[in-house]
Amino acid sequence: MSDTDPIELESAGESEQPMRTRAPRIAVVGRPNVGKSTLFNRMAGKKLAIVDDTPGVTRDVREARSRLRGHELTLMDTAGFENARGDKIEARMRAQTERAVMDADVVLFVYDARAGVTPLDRIFAEFVRKSGKPAVLVANKCESSAGDAGATEGYSLGMGDPIEVSAEHNIGMGELDDAVEMELRGIDLTEQEPDPTGEAPVRIAIVGRPNAGKSTLVNTLIGEDRMLTGPEAGVTRDSITVDYNWQGRRVQFHDTAGLRKKAKVNEKLEQMSVSDTIRALRFAQVVILLMDATSPFDKQDLQLASLVEREGRAMVIGVTKWDLVSNKSEASQALREMAGRLLPQFGGVPVVMFSGLTGKSVDRLLPAIERVHNDWSAKIKTSDLNEWLSEKVSRHPPPAVAGRRIKPKYISQTKTRPPTFVLKCSRADKLPTSYKRYLVNGLREDFGLPAVPIRLYVKSDENPYDRTVRKQGFEPRQKITKGRDYGGVKKGRGRDAREDKAR
């Protein structure tokens, strides 16, 4: 027997966990209005964070994947650091920024070179130095000589040589990349965690009116205060993406800004927040339409549902603040009745009642999301569809138009997400909308496709012997002749008419 026992080798291999290299985390920090979000967008390579001249635009920590010299990294855009304490929103923003500094591998400390070093910069620089994190000092807005004096003042912060850049004009970014790369060389990025599964995450967008409790729900779902919350309406401005492993399933939560009525959105900053929310909704697969239990199914909620249907996303209705409802059984029955009556385009949509603050009944969300996501991705066999079509047409044939019948002949599913069907029939442009609705409702009920929008396109059945050029929705133009036309033979007057009569 050899010196090395194969059984011992097998057991030793099972005990060792595979090593992998994780992406470093880079936090962009500084006081308000020094250009952190502009630098974040420049390093990310796309306009992700909302940028405006107003101080304090960014409130939550926003993350994005980027690459530096061929290596992946995670960028974190943070709220402006303010010297505030207590329950104010500025104090809660400061706590978020401090947490981001402690979670980062490298800190990019940004200050305004045109304004110079301020007392608030010195307070925040002292916190970063005490954290012990590797830091790179960035003097932003150095596109002109107006920032020369302020850039020199950066030496007084005790954080090394300042890197002069202009994020807006893409100046000095090469030197900044060199400095970040040098700091990353001394950081151990190996982990003993196994690689995640190759399964793509389910992208879930949470939309609703302002102050409906969207950020509170995300914090409850992930089990930490990741999002900034408060009693003030409109706290969230950016659409924040949070990766999470929820009960063994990879998901991405997209916390969005509250959407008000279009007539009330006048400020430029709110318009940018609305655009960011709509972009997150288009990127998502499942949308949680969050409603306040004290005022559900507002007109704005119905407009949001129409937007979800127009974008072709699956939907789950979440009713939060359920702990404030006294008669829960009667209220739940009324909510489901209102959902079926007011949202017929989402027939059978799940309505989940819970309390986002206390977390009670929040665990009901994932099963509902899984069901609608599976229905949204469903593929139905063509043979089953045509058997179903034959039964539907025999039970209720389409009405005749101008004395001529419409014959549905063939149906097939062309794509999923959302389920899309093509119906071939004669005189497709004459098929009534009510009959299309009848077929869509039949697909939803008979094949079990609730809470997902269904696309049904009707096309004419092509005749291989007909060479007439047709345009969808229009009848071909006919040549006007004297007399009547019977099968291509003109019936007129005179000799031809007498000959026809003799025949």
C-alpha positions as CSV (number, residue, x, y, z in Angstrom):
1,M,0.0,0.0,0.0
2,S,1.4,3.5,-0.9
3,D,2.3,6.1,1.7
4,T,-0.6,8.3,0.7
5,D,-4.0,6.8,1.3
6,P,-6.6,7.7,-1.5
7,I,-9.4,7.8,1.1
8,E,-7.5,10.4,3.1
9,L,-6.9,12.5,-0.1
10,E,-10.6,12.5,-0.9
11,S,-11.6,13.6,2.5
12,A,-8.9,16.3,2.5
13,G,-10.1,17.6,-0.8
14,E,-13.7,17.9,0.4
15,S,-12.7,19.9,3.4
16,E,-10.9,22.6,1.4
17,Q,-13.0,25.4,0.0
18,P,-12.2,26.8,-3.4
19,M,-10.5,30.2,-3.4
20,R,-11.7,33.0,-5.7
21,T,-10.9,36.6,-6.2
22,R,-13.7,39.1,-5.6
23,A,-14.1,42.5,-7.2
24,P,-12.6,45.3,-5.1
25,R,-15.1,48.0,-3.8
26,I,-14.3,51.6,-4.5
27,A,-16.2,54.3,-2.5
28,V,-16.5,57.8,-3.9
29,V,-16.9,60.1,-0.9
30,G,-16.8,63.9,-0.1
31,R,-18.9,66.8,1.0
32,P,-22.0,67.8,-1.0
33,N,-21.7,69.2,-4.5
34,V,-18.0,68.4,-5.2
35,G,-18.8,66.2,-8.2
36,K,-18.9,62.7,-6.7
37,S,-21.8,61.5,-9.0
38,T,-20.1,63.0,-12.1
39,L,-16.9,61.1,-11.2
40,F,-18.9,58.0,-10.5
41,N,-20.6,58.2,-13.9
42,R,-17.2,58.8,-15.6
43,M,-15.6,55.8,-14.0
44,A,-18.6,53.6,-14.6
45,G,-18.6,54.6,-18.3
46,K,-22.3,55.5,-18.4
47,K,-24.7,58.0,-16.8
48,L,-26.2,56.0,-14.0
49,A,-26.4,58.5,-11.1
50,I,-28.5,61.6,-11.3
51,V,-26.3,64.7,-11.6
52,D,-27.5,68.3,-10.8
53,D,-26.0,71.5,-9.5
54,T,-28.2,71.3,-6.5
55,P,-26.3,70.1,-3.4
56,G,-27.4,66.9,-1.8
57,V,-28.9,65.2,-4.9
58,T,-27.5,61.7,-4.0
59,R,-29.0,60.2,-0.9
60,D,-28.5,56.5,-1.1
61,V,-25.4,54.5,-1.8
62,R,-25.5,53.5,-5.4
63,E,-23.4,50.6,-6.7
64,A,-22.2,49.9,-10.3
65,R,-19.9,47.4,-11.9
66,S,-16.9,48.8,-13.9
67,R,-13.5,47.8,-15.2
68,L,-10.1,49.2,-14.4
69,R,-7.2,48.1,-16.6
70,G,-9.0,44.8,-17.4
71,H,-10.0,44.1,-13.8
72,E,-13.6,44.2,-12.5
73,L,-14.5,46.5,-9.6
74,T,-17.5,47.7,-7.8
75,L,-18.0,51.5,-7.6
76,M,-20.1,53.1,-4.8
77,D,-21.5,56.6,-5.1
78,T,-22.3,58.0,-1.7
79,A,-24.3,60.9,-0.3
80,G,-22.5,64.1,0.6
81,F,-21.0,64.1,4.0
82,E,-22.6,66.7,6.4
83,N,-21.8,67.4,10.0
84,A,-25.3,66.5,11.3
85,R,-26.6,64.4,14.1
86,G,-30.0,63.2,15.4
87,D,-33.0,62.1,13.3
88,K,-32.5,64.6,10.5
89,I,-32.3,63.2,7.0
90,E,-28.8,64.7,6.7
91,A,-27.7,62.6,9.7
92,R,-29.1,59.5,8.2
93,M,-27.3,60.2,4.9
94,R,-24.1,60.7,6.9
95,A,-24.5,57.3,8.5
96,Q,-25.0,55.7,5.1
97,T,-21.8,57.3,3.9
98,E,-19.8,56.2,6.9
99,R,-21.0,52.6,6.4
100,A,-19.9,52.8,2.8
101,V,-16.4,53.9,3.8
102,M,-16.1,50.9,6.2
103,D,-17.2,48.5,3.5
104,A,-14.9,49.8,0.8
105,D,-11.4,48.6,-0.1
106,V,-10.2,51.9,-1.4
107,V,-11.7,55.4,-0.7
108,L,-11.7,58.2,-3.3
109,F,-11.9,61.4,-1.3
110,V,-13.1,64.1,-3.6
111,Y,-13.0,67.9,-2.9
112,D,-13.7,70.9,-5.0
113,A,-10.5,72.5,-6.1
114,R,-12.2,75.8,-7.1
115,A,-13.6,76.2,-3.6
116,G,-10.5,74.9,-1.8
117,V,-10.4,72.9,1.3
118,T,-13.3,73.7,3.7
119,P,-13.7,72.9,7.4
120,L,-16.2,70.1,6.5
121,D,-13.6,68.6,4.2
122,R,-11.2,68.5,7.2
123,I,-13.8,66.8,9.4
124,F,-14.5,64.1,6.9
125,A,-10.8,63.6,6.0
126,E,-10.1,62.9,9.7
127,F,-12.8,60.3,9.7
128,V,-11.4,58.6,6.6
129,R,-7.9,58.6,8.1
130,K,-9.1,57.0,11.4
131,S,-10.9,54.3,9.4
132,G,-7.6,53.0,8.2
133,K,-8.8,52.5,4.6
134,P,-6.5,53.2,1.7
135,A,-7.4,56.6,0.3
136,V,-6.8,58.5,-2.9
137,L,-7.2,62.3,-2.7
138,V,-9.0,63.7,-5.7
139,A,-9.0,67.4,-6.5
140,N,-12.0,67.8,-8.9
141,K,-13.0,70.7,-11.2
142,C,-9.4,71.4,-12.2
143,E,-10.3,72.1,-15.9
144,S,-8.9,75.7,-15.6
145,S,-6.4,77.7,-13.6
146,A,-9.2,78.7,-11.1
147,G,-8.5,75.4,-9.3
148,D,-4.8,75.6,-9.0
149,A,-4.7,77.2,-5.6
150,G,-7.4,74.9,-4.2
151,A,-5.7,71.8,-5.5
152,T,-2.5,72.8,-3.6
153,E,-4.5,73.1,-0.4
154,G,-5.2,69.4,-0.5
155,Y,-1.8,68.6,0.9
156,S,-3.1,70.0,4.3
157,L,-5.6,67.1,4.6
158,G,-2.8,64.6,5.3
159,M,-3.9,62.1,2.7
160,G,-1.0,62.2,0.2
161,D,-0.6,64.0,-3.1
162,P,-3.9,65.2,-4.6
163,I,-4.8,63.9,-8.1
164,E,-6.0,66.8,-10.2
165,V,-9.0,65.8,-12.4
166,S,-12.0,67.2,-14.1
167,A,-14.7,64.5,-14.2
168,E,-17.0,66.7,-16.3
169,H,-14.3,67.2,-19.0
170,N,-12.5,63.8,-18.7
171,I,-9.2,65.4,-17.6
172,G,-6.7,63.5,-15.4
173,M,-8.6,60.2,-15.4
174,G,-5.5,58.3,-16.5
175,E,-3.5,59.5,-13.4
176,L,-6.5,58.6,-11.2
177,D,-6.6,55.1,-12.6
178,D,-2.8,54.7,-11.9
179,A,-3.3,55.8,-8.3
180,V,-6.2,53.4,-7.7
181,E,-4.3,50.5,-9.2
182,M,-1.3,51.2,-7.0
183,E,-3.6,51.1,-3.9
184,L,-5.3,47.9,-5.0
185,R,-1.9,46.0,-5.3
186,G,-1.6,45.8,-1.5
187,I,-5.1,44.5,-0.8
188,D,-5.9,40.8,-0.5
189,L,-9.0,40.2,-2.5
190,T,-9.2,36.4,-2.2
191,E,-12.2,34.8,-0.5
192,Q,-13.1,31.3,0.6
193,E,-16.7,31.5,-0.6
194,P,-17.8,29.2,-3.4
195,D,-18.6,30.7,-6.7
196,P,-22.3,31.7,-7.1
197,T,-24.5,29.6,-9.3
198,G,-24.7,30.5,-13.0
199,E,-28.4,31.1,-12.7
200,A,-29.4,34.6,-13.7
201,P,-31.0,36.7,-11.0
202,V,-34.7,37.7,-11.1
203,R,-34.9,41.4,-11.5
204,I,-37.6,42.9,-9.4
205,A,-38.6,46.6,-9.5
206,I,-40.6,48.1,-6.7
207,V,-42.7,51.1,-7.9
208,G,-45.4,53.1,-6.3
209,R,-46.5,56.6,-5.2
210,P,-44.2,58.7,-2.9
211,N,-44.0,57.6,0.7
212,A,-45.7,54.2,0.0
213,G,-42.9,52.3,1.9
214,K,-40.7,51.0,-1.0
215,S,-37.4,51.6,0.7
216,T,-38.7,50.2,4.0
217,L,-39.8,47.0,2.2
218,V,-36.3,46.6,0.6
219,N,-34.6,47.0,4.0
220,T,-37.0,44.4,5.5
221,L,-36.4,41.9,2.7
222,I,-32.6,42.0,2.9
223,G,-32.5,42.3,6.6
224,E,-30.4,45.5,6.9
225,D,-30.8,49.3,6.6
226,R,-29.4,49.5,3.1
227,M,-31.8,52.2,1.9
228,L,-32.4,55.6,3.4
229,T,-35.9,55.8,4.9
230,G,-37.9,58.4,6.8
231,P,-41.3,60.0,7.2
232,E,-40.5,62.5,4.5
233,A,-42.0,61.9,1.0
234,G,-39.6,61.7,-1.9
235,V,-36.5,60.5,0.1
236,T,-35.4,58.2,-2.7
237,R,-34.2,59.9,-5.8
238,D,-31.9,57.4,-7.7
239,S,-33.1,53.9,-8.6
240,I,-30.9,51.7,-6.4
241,T,-30.1,48.1,-7.3
242,V,-29.5,45.6,-4.5
243,D,-28.2,42.1,-5.2
244,Y,-29.4,39.6,-2.7
245,N,-29.8,35.8,-2.2
246,W,-33.4,35.5,-1.1
247,Q,-34.3,32.1,0.2
248,G,-31.8,30.4,-2.0
249,R,-32.8,32.4,-5.1
250,R,-30.6,35.1,-6.7
251,V,-32.6,38.3,-7.0
252,Q,-32.0,42.0,-7.8
253,F,-34.2,44.5,-6.1
254,H,-34.6,47.9,-7.8
255,D,-35.8,50.5,-5.3
256,T,-37.2,53.4,-7.2
257,A,-38.3,57.0,-6.6
258,G,-42.1,57.6,-6.0
259,L,-44.0,58.6,-9.1
260,R,-46.5,61.5,-8.7
261,K,-49.0,62.7,-11.3
262,K,-47.4,64.1,-14.4
263,A,-49.0,67.5,-13.9
264,K,-47.3,67.9,-10.5
265,V,-43.8,67.0,-11.7
266,N,-42.3,70.4,-12.5
267,E,-38.8,70.4,-11.0
268,K,-35.9,69.2,-13.1
269,L,-34.6,67.0,-10.4
270,E,-37.9,65.2,-10.0
271,Q,-38.1,64.7,-13.7
272,M,-34.8,63.0,-13.7
273,S,-35.9,60.8,-10.9
274,V,-39.0,59.8,-12.8
275,S,-36.9,59.0,-15.9
276,D,-34.6,56.8,-13.7
277,T,-37.7,55.0,-12.3
278,I,-39.1,54.2,-15.8
279,R,-35.7,53.0,-16.9
280,A,-35.6,50.6,-13.9
281,L,-39.1,49.4,-14.7
282,R,-38.1,48.6,-18.3
283,F,-35.0,46.7,-17.1
284,A,-37.0,44.6,-14.6
285,Q,-38.8,41.3,-15.1
286,V,-41.3,41.4,-12.3
287,V,-42.8,44.6,-10.9
288,I,-44.2,44.9,-7.4
289,L,-46.8,47.7,-7.5
290,L,-46.7,48.9,-3.9
291,M,-49.9,50.5,-2.5
292,D,-50.7,52.1,0.8
293,A,-53.3,50.0,2.7
294,T,-54.9,53.3,3.9
295,S,-55.5,54.5,0.3
296,P,-55.2,51.7,-2.2
297,F,-56.0,51.8,-6.0
298,D,-55.5,55.5,-6.3
299,K,-55.7,57.0,-9.9
300,Q,-51.9,57.1,-9.9
301,D,-51.7,53.4,-9.0
302,L,-53.9,52.5,-12.0
303,Q,-51.7,54.6,-14.3
304,L,-48.6,52.8,-13.0
305,A,-50.3,49.5,-13.7
306,S,-51.0,50.6,-17.2
307,L,-47.4,51.5,-17.6
308,V,-46.3,48.1,-16.4
309,E,-48.7,46.5,-18.9
310,R,-47.5,48.7,-21.7
311,E,-43.9,47.7,-21.0
312,G,-44.8,44.0,-20.9
313,R,-43.7,43.2,-17.4
314,A,-45.2,40.7,-14.9
315,M,-46.8,42.3,-11.9
316,V,-47.6,41.6,-8.2
317,I,-49.7,44.0,-6.2
318,G,-48.2,44.5,-2.7
319,V,-50.3,46.3,-0.1
320,T,-48.1,47.5,2.7
321,K,-48.9,49.1,6.1
322,W,-51.3,46.2,6.7
323,D,-50.8,46.6,10.4
324,L,-52.9,49.9,10.3
325,V,-56.0,48.0,9.0
326,S,-58.5,47.0,11.6
327,N,-60.9,44.6,9.8
328,K,-58.4,42.7,7.7
329,S,-60.6,39.9,6.3
330,E,-63.2,42.4,4.9
331,A,-60.4,44.7,3.6
332,S,-58.6,41.8,1.8
333,Q,-61.7,40.7,0.1
334,A,-62.5,44.2,-1.0
335,L,-58.9,44.7,-2.4
336,R,-59.0,41.5,-4.5
337,E,-62.4,42.5,-5.9
338,M,-61.1,46.0,-6.8
339,A,-58.0,44.4,-8.4
340,G,-60.2,42.2,-10.7
341,R,-62.5,45.1,-11.6
342,L,-60.0,48.0,-12.0
343,L,-57.2,46.0,-13.6
344,P,-58.8,43.6,-16.2
345,Q,-55.5,43.6,-18.2
346,F,-53.9,41.7,-15.3
347,G,-56.7,39.2,-14.6
348,G,-55.9,37.1,-11.6
349,V,-53.0,39.3,-10.4
350,P,-51.8,38.2,-6.9
351,V,-52.6,40.7,-4.1
352,V,-50.2,40.3,-1.2
353,M,-50.9,42.1,2.1
354,F,-48.1,42.7,4.6
355,S,-46.3,45.2,6.9
356,G,-43.0,46.4,5.5
357,L,-42.1,48.0,8.8
358,T,-42.6,45.0,11.0
359,G,-41.9,42.3,8.4
360,K,-45.1,40.4,9.1
361,S,-46.3,38.3,6.0
362,V,-43.5,39.7,3.8
363,D,-42.4,36.0,3.2
364,R,-45.6,35.7,1.0
365,L,-44.0,37.9,-1.7
366,L,-41.4,35.4,-3.1
367,P,-43.9,32.6,-3.9
368,A,-46.1,35.1,-5.7
369,I,-43.1,36.5,-7.6
370,E,-42.0,33.0,-8.6
371,R,-45.4,32.1,-10.0
372,V,-45.8,35.2,-12.1
373,H,-42.2,35.0,-13.3
374,N,-42.8,31.4,-14.5
375,D,-46.0,32.4,-16.2
376,W,-44.2,35.3,-17.8
377,S,-41.7,32.9,-19.3
378,A,-44.2,30.2,-20.2
379,K,-44.0,28.5,-23.7
380,I,-47.2,26.7,-25.0
381,K,-47.1,24.0,-27.6
382,T,-48.5,25.0,-31.0
383,S,-50.6,21.8,-31.2
384,D,-52.3,22.7,-27.9
385,L,-52.9,26.2,-29.1
386,N,-54.6,25.2,-32.3
387,E,-56.8,22.6,-30.5
388,W,-57.8,25.4,-28.1
389,L,-58.4,27.8,-31.1
390,S,-60.7,25.3,-32.8
391,E,-62.7,24.8,-29.7
392,K,-63.0,28.6,-29.0
393,V,-64.1,29.4,-32.6
394,S,-66.6,26.6,-32.7
395,R,-68.1,27.8,-29.4
396,H,-68.1,31.5,-30.3
397,P,-67.2,32.3,-34.0
398,P,-66.2,35.8,-34.9
399,P,-69.0,38.0,-36.2
400,A,-69.5,38.5,-40.0
401,V,-68.5,41.9,-41.3
402,A,-70.3,43.2,-44.4
403,G,-71.9,39.8,-44.9
404,R,-68.5,38.0,-45.1
405,R,-67.2,35.6,-42.5
406,I,-63.8,35.9,-40.8
407,K,-62.1,32.5,-40.4
408,P,-59.4,32.2,-37.8
409,K,-57.1,29.3,-39.1
410,Y,-53.8,29.1,-37.1
411,I,-52.2,30.4,-33.9
412,S,-48.7,30.0,-32.6
413,Q,-46.6,31.5,-29.8
414,T,-43.6,33.5,-31.3
415,K,-41.9,34.6,-28.1
416,T,-42.0,34.7,-24.3
417,R,-41.5,37.5,-21.7
418,P,-44.3,38.4,-22.2
419,P,-46.2,35.6,-24.0
420,T,-46.7,36.7,-27.5
421,F,-49.0,35.0,-30.0
422,V,-49.7,35.4,-33.8
423,L,-53.1,34.5,-35.1
424,K,-53.5,33.9,-38.9
425,C,-57.0,34.5,-40.2
426,S,-58.9,35.7,-43.2
427,R,-59.6,39.5,-43.3
428,A,-57.4,40.1,-40.4
429,D,-57.9,43.9,-40.4
430,K,-61.7,43.4,-39.9
431,L,-61.5,41.2,-36.8
432,P,-63.2,43.2,-34.0
433,T,-61.3,44.3,-30.9
434,S,-63.9,42.6,-28.7
435,Y,-63.1,39.2,-30.3
436,K,-59.3,39.8,-29.8
437,R,-60.1,40.5,-26.1
438,Y,-62.2,37.3,-26.0
439,L,-59.2,35.3,-27.3
440,V,-56.7,36.9,-24.9
441,N,-59.0,36.3,-21.9
442,G,-59.4,32.7,-23.0
443,L,-55.6,32.3,-23.3
444,R,-55.2,33.7,-19.8
445,E,-57.9,31.5,-18.2
446,D,-57.4,28.2,-20.1
447,F,-53.5,28.1,-20.0
448,G,-53.1,29.7,-16.5
449,L,-51.4,33.0,-17.3
450,P,-52.6,35.4,-14.7
451,A,-50.8,38.7,-13.8
452,V,-48.9,38.8,-17.1
453,P,-49.6,40.9,-20.2
454,I,-50.4,38.9,-23.3
455,R,-49.6,40.1,-26.8
456,L,-51.9,38.9,-29.6
457,Y,-51.1,40.0,-33.2
458,V,-53.5,39.2,-36.0
459,K,-52.2,38.7,-39.5
460,S,-53.8,37.8,-42.8
461,D,-53.5,34.3,-44.1
462,E,-51.4,34.7,-47.3
463,N,-52.8,33.3,-50.6
464,P,-49.8,32.1,-52.8
465,Y,-51.8,32.9,-56.0
466,D,-52.7,36.4,-55.0
467,R,-50.1,38.9,-56.2
468,T,-51.9,42.0,-54.9
469,V,-49.6,44.2,-52.7
470,R,-51.4,44.8,-49.5
471,K,-50.7,47.0,-46.5
472,Q,-51.6,45.9,-43.0
473,G,-54.9,47.6,-42.0
474,F,-55.9,48.7,-45.6
475,E,-57.9,47.0,-48.3
476,P,-56.3,46.8,-51.7
477,R,-57.4,49.5,-54.2
478,Q,-59.7,48.2,-56.9
479,K,-60.0,49.5,-60.4
480,I,-63.3,51.3,-61.1
481,T,-65.0,50.0,-64.2
482,K,-68.4,50.7,-65.9
483,G,-71.0,48.0,-65.1
484,R,-70.6,45.2,-62.7
485,D,-67.7,42.7,-62.3
486,Y,-68.5,39.0,-62.0
487,G,-65.4,36.8,-61.6
488,G,-63.2,39.1,-63.7
489,V,-65.7,39.2,-66.7
490,K,-67.2,42.6,-67.2
491,K,-71.0,42.7,-67.6
492,G,-71.9,45.7,-69.6
493,R,-74.5,46.8,-72.2
494,G,-74.9,46.2,-75.9
495,R,-73.7,43.1,-77.8
496,D,-71.8,41.6,-74.8
497,A,-74.9,41.9,-72.7
498,R,-77.2,40.2,-75.4
499,E,-74.7,37.4,-75.9
500,D,-74.5,36.8,-72.1
501,K,-78.3,36.7,-72.0
502,A,-78.5,34.2,-74.9
503,R,-76.0,32.0,-73.1
